[in-house]
Amino acid sequence: MRLRAGQVAVVTGAAGGIGLAMARRFAAEGLRVVLADVEEEPLRAAADELIADGAEVLARTVDVGVREEVAALADAAYDTFGAVHVLCNNAGVGSGAEGRMWEHEPNDWKWAFAVNVWGVFHGVQCFLPRMVAAGEAGHVVNTSSTDGGVAPLPTASVYAVTKAAVVTMTESLYAHLRAEGAPIGASVLFPGPHMLRTGLWESHRNRPERYAKSRPRRTPYRSLAQWEAAMRDAGREITFTPVEDVAEQVVDGIRAGRFWMLPPSDHTDAQIRARSRSMLDRAAPSYLESFILD
């Protein structure tokens, strides 16, 4: 797909992190941008910044886990700009689950699925019919993670399960778009290849009451800064990928029609090979052994 000035890009989770970086990058290409996020004040700050830089912006506070709100976002985008060419289903949360899977609270799973899986599905169902009907070139980018999308990190299993679902959903979407002969591409984004400084670490601040925990956490939530300090105290220095690099990967991937927006990484490639070998050999998932805890 050729990105041209005047086209319209919709980004969820756009008030910060990867979403805001993508919105900035699209605006730099001359696209009009629709920003959606559950946090009103950061969303307004992001919109004001882009407008000050000369971008045409529509900002809407949206909980992507609520279908009606995503449908209203689509209506607002088409009412304002008349078209949508790029759709980035990027909003995501961590679940806040603790302990073994059988100890998790059901609401941890319900909330993570509402945003990370249903949010992507709502975006597809509320935008794709109009994008397909328009007959114009377009692209859909669904944000996954190497945690789950490639192989799960068992200590973050709820998040991993949701991100694995995004991969399969996007594969199916790609096939459906090809079967329709639609000039719309689909990609699954694996942000990285290293850690990212995003608000995902503090997702709990936006947890809706309907998905509230029924019991207090056994340990307090840890911010990214606290986790990084703990890693440093343990003698491990963490490498971070700038979110701007991820946004650049998205733009390059859209232009190239690349389905797997998966940056090169020796570690990730080794995981992919190990998992594939385990499946082909019908063997136990030994690639998880380094994560198995006593």
N, C-alpha and C positions, 0 to 999 in steps of 0.2 A: 504494500500500500504506500502511495505517495502521501506524505504529510504536507498540507498546503495551508497557507494563511486563510482564515475564514472558516475552516472546519471546526467541529465542536468535539471536545473531549469531556467525558464525565469521569470523575474520580471519587470513589468513596474512601472514607478514612483519610480525608484530604487536609485536615487541620494541622498535621505535623508528620514527621518521619518520612517514610517512603511516599505516601500519598501527596504530601505537599511538594516533595522534590519532583514527582512526576508532573504535578500541575504547573510548577515553575518551568519545567522543561518544555511542556506542550505550549505554554504561553510564549516562551522564547522562539518557538517555531511559528508564532502568529495564530495559533489556534485559540478559539474562544473556549473558556473552561467553566465547567459546572462542578462546584465543590460541594461535597456532602460529608457531614461528620456528625457524630452524636454530641460533641462538645461545642456549645454555641459561641462562647467568647474566643477560644482559639481559632474557630472557624472564621469568625468575623475579622480577626487579626490577619489571618492568611489571605482572606479576600481583599482587605484593605491594602495589603502589601502588593498583591498582584495588580490591583487597579492603579495604584500609584506608579507602577512600572509600565502602565499603558495597556494592560490586558483587559479584554471584555470578560466579565465574571458574573456568574450567577451562583450564589451560595445558599444552601438549604440545610437546616438541621434535620438529620434523618437517623433513625434507628433502623439499620438495614435488616434487622431481624423481624421487623414488622412490615408485612407485604404492602399494606395500605400506604405506608410512608414512602416506600420505594416507588410505588405506582404514582404517588403525588409528585415525587421527584422527576419521574419521566415526563409527566404532564407539564411540569414547570419548565423543563429543559426544552421540550418541543414548542411550548407556547412562546418561550423567550427567543429561541434561536432557530426554530423550524426544522432542525435536524440534529442527529447525533452520529458521529463517525467513529469515535473511539470510546470504548467503555472499559474502565478499569475497576473491576470488583476487587477492591484492595482492603476494605475494612476488616479488621481481625482483632481477636482478644485471646489472652491466655485464660485458662479456666480457674486457676487458683486452687486446683485439687491437690490434696496431700495424701501421702501414703500409698498403699497398694490399691490396685483398681477396685477390688472388692470392698474397700473402705471409703471410696469416693462418695460424695453426696450426689444424688441424681441431678440436682440443680447445677452442679458444675458442668455436667455434660449437656444439659439442656441449654444453658447460656452459650457455651462454646459452639454448639451446633447451630443455635439461632443466628449467630453472627457469622461464623466462619463458613458454614455450609448453606444454611437457608438464605443468608445474605447474598451469597453468590447466585444461588438459584433465583431469588427474587429479582436480582439485576438482570439475569438472562431473560426471564419471562416478561419483565416490564419494559425492557428496551428492545430486545431482538426482533419481535414481530414488526415494529415500525422500521427498524434498520433494514431488515430483509425486504419489506415492502417498498422502501425507497429505491432499492436497486443500485445504490451507490457503494463505492468501495468503503470498507470499514474494518474494524478490528476489535476483538474482545481480549482483554488480558485479565486472567484470574490469578490472584496471588496465592501461592502455596508456600511451602517451606521444605528444605531438605529434611527437617524433622517431620517425618511422616510421608512426605512426598517422595523421598528416596528411601529412607529407613527410619524407624521410630527411635526417638530418645525415650526409653521406657519411663524415666523419671518425669516426663512431660507427656504422658500417654494420651490424655484427652486432646490436647492440641495436635499431637501427631495424627490421631485418628481423623480429626476434621481436615487436616491438610492433605492426607491421603485421599480423602473423598473429593477434594477440589481437583486433584489430578485426574481422577477417573471421570468426574463431571466434565472437565475440559476436553478430555479425549473424546468423550461421547458428543460433546457440542461440535467439535471439529468435524466428526463424521457426519453429523446431521447437516451442518452447513454445506459440506461437500455434496451430500446427497441432494440438497436443494439447488445446487449450482449457484449459491449466493456468493457475491464478490466480497465476502467478509471472512477475515482470518480469525483464528483463535490461538491463544498462547497461554501456557502456564508459566508463571514467574516464580523462580526460586531466588529470592533476594540473597545476595552474598557476593563472593564466596565466604566471607568472614562474618563475624558478629556485627550487629547493627545497633546504632543508638536510636531507639524508637520508644514510643510510649507504650509498647506492648508489655513492658515490664510492670507498668502500673495500671493495667487494664481494670483492676478492681475499683478504681475511682469512678468508673462509669457503669458499674454493675446495676442493672435495674432491680427494683424491689421484688418484682415477680420471680426473679431468679436468686433471691437472697439465700445465703447459707443458713442452714437450720441450727448450726452449732459454731462456736468460735473456732478459728484456726488454732492448731496446736503450736504453730510458730508464726511470728509476724511476717507480713509481706516484706520482701527485700527489694529495694530499688536497684536499678542498674549500677549506680555508683557504689552501693554497698556490696553488691556481688563482685564487681570489678576489684574493689579493695580486698575482699576475701581471697580472690584468685591471686592477687599480687602478694598477699601475705603468705600464700601457699607456694610462692615461687613460680607462679604461672602468669606470664604476660599475655594479655589477650589482644589479638589483632582485630581491628574494626574496618569494615567497608563503609566508606562515605555513602550516604543515601543518594547523593548526586550521581555516584557511579551506577547505582541501580537504575535511576531514571534514564541515564544514558543507554544502559542495556535495553531498556524498554523501547526507547525510540529507535535504536538500531534494529531491535528485533522486529518491530512493526514494519519497518522499511524492508527488511529481508524476508518477511513472511515466516519468521522462525517460530515453530511451535514450542520447542523447549527453550525457554529463556533461562538457561542454566549456565552460569559462568564457569570457566575452567577451574578445576580444583583437584589436586592429587588425592586429597582425603575423600571428597565426594565421589570421584571416579572409582576409588578403591571400594567404597561402600556399594556402589552400583554393581561392580563386578562380583563382589562377595555375595551380595543378595541374589543376583542372577545365577551364580554358580550353585548356591544353596538350593534354589528352586529346580534347576536343571538336574542336580544330583539327588533331588528328593531328600535332602539332608536337613538336619536341625540348623536353625539360624545362628550359626556360630559368630556371625558379625555383630551380634548383640552382646557377646560375652563380656566385653569391657564395661558394659553398663549394668550388668547383673550385680545386684547388691546382696550382701549377706543378711 
